[in-house]
Amino acid sequence: MNQTKQKPPGRVKSAIAGALAGWIGVPLGLESGAFWSAWFGGRNFTGESVTVNSTLQLSTAWACVRLLADTLSTLPLNVYRESGDTKTLAKDHELYRLLHTRPNADMTAAVFWQVYVACLMLWGAAYV
């Protein structure tokens, strides 16, 4: 059988070409706010604004965020003390309780890491 590669729909290609048309030959830097907001913070080529709130209204997106956050929050996080070639669990270190057991009075470690991972995935940053 002769298998040929299918080309992407023309409208996707034309949307990308149209979006880039105004920027060809223009020097870009990190401070080029108009360019970066057009690509990452503004509207997409369909004209719809995509925000964290609009994303979480999709059950599939919410399920993906929750699955990853729930799974990663259950991984063990320990503090080790290194001496030479050996590493030993440092339960007496002041960070052990914060990272492994209870980071604050309102959350268990699992809940804390769920929130942390969800913030990383949705906003691209998490502040502790």
Disulfide bonds with the S-S distance in Angstrom:
none
